[in-house]
Amino acid sequence: MEPLDETSSLLVQEDNRLERTVSALERSYSDHNLSLPKIPIIFSLWMGSFLSSIDSTIVANIMNGVAEEFQESNKKQWIATSYLLTNTAFQPLYGKLSDIVGRKFAVLTAHFFFGLGCLLTCFAQNVTQFAIARAVCGIGGGGINAMSSITTSDICTTRERGIYQGYANIVFGTGQILGGPIGGIFLDSIGWRPLFAVQVPLIMLCSYLTSVNVNIKLVHVPPFKERFTWKNLSRIDILGSSSLVITISSILFLTSTDMNKTMLTIITIVSFGFFLWVETSFAKERIIPFELLKGPFGLSSIATVFSSFIVFGDIFRSPIYIQLIQNISVTKSGLYLLFPSMATAVGSIMAGHILRKTKLNIAHCASIITFNGMILQFTGLIIEYTVIGHLQPSLATKEIIGSMLNPSSFELQSESYTWKILFVSAGVLVTFGYSLLLVATLVSIVFTVEKSQQGTMTGIFYLWRSIGNVLGASLTLVVYENTLSKLLWNYMFGNREGSSTYEFTKAQYYKMISDSAMLRNSGFPKDTLRELLNVYRSSFLVSYYPNITLALFGIIILWFLLRIYNRVSKNTGVV
């Protein structure tokens, strides 16, 4: 090594002074952010999150009715997935955007797209237009939730973070609680369009409150006058962002639609390859810091995808089952989402308190919480599957069920409260476990990642969550629809089991596939209706297979993660 000359010594001293200056500035900005009045900031952020959450369960509960109104029941999965698709594809961009131009501008951008999407939804004339409007809304919806979480992390300490996330999930859970019943009431009375119209002025109010209250200072974000200069905006990786959006969208189309698989596969491979080339070759600031995706965070990411898949599959499947098989109105079926939504809030608060009070290393404690959360989700799915397998559809008889499914030792009556308690309890376990996993994972990110990377990594965390959301909603419904198409055809035109001798036509088959309301509105003989209901029920049971399988894999993955932290604790002596 060559000895340092006078010039080198001066450069080293200059670097040291610069590091000290940056460090002092970071402490100063951190103190400033922690001293900001939290209530006005949090109110402006959580009001947007509330609208986003109430919007999601409104759609989950009314999508069957909307599809039937347009006589396009076979397209209802697009209502569920269009919002989630764009929500997912644009999710990672908000974290990086907020690190370049500031938190406030990123939040306002999300508000704009959410409000525009709600406005367009009001004027939809078919399922396709409805889905496109929901897609626009999804561009903003994902940003609202991600930026709420990112900004909250800026104004609280690490140990407080879990508590605030718990409170945030109470707000989010309250929106989910209200969304289902409100959606049903509006659909049964004045229609669904006013539901989306009323959100437009409310999101405009959110934007005003955000512009006034969110004044976060960050070292890596330049002063306001320099934020929208070409020098700063060139930090936004346009090529990388575009190729990532195309890659994620192609994957989602590939796994949830009947579009050309070969073409989608080619697009996915090419766009992902281009994304990797851009990020590793000449991107100034990478959207995804790949080095941080190794080890524990990588395992947590996989578990987050699985957990989100499970819960969103459940959210979109349960109302359809309750309305279609148990003949419960849209309004009343919304009540079945009430307690699972409350469980989300309770689980979040519990996880936050545990992480705040624990004497363990926070990351180690988080791994324990996530492992137990996944076990709860698996347990809830098994209970739901068992209940549906032993529950008589409305108007069905024990004898018919015995002919359609394997003989069972007991049957639950449709009029009984027993199945309702079991079904709701199972939903509570699924959402409670989900909330434990989400809060613990998010807090571990804040605890282990540098401040300058927290916005980006939180955005990536929400990306994994959104990928699970959209795949869970779409694939669960696709499995159900595909299974129903096969079983219904076999029942109508194959070797039929049961007592019905009704002669079906192909026109009736295609009509039932496209309009599920025909099942009870076509005047089928009672014995035929009973057997048809059990065909539908069998299709719902098959749709649980992917969810249960992923829950098992999730338990295995999180067990390995728990072992990693146990070894670290033993080796370092730090628990």
Order of alpha helices (4+ residues) and beta strands (2+ residues): alpha-alpha-alpha-alpha-alpha-alpha-alpha-alpha-alpha-alpha-alpha-alpha-alpha-alpha-alpha-alpha-alpha-alpha-alpha-alpha-alpha-alpha-alpha
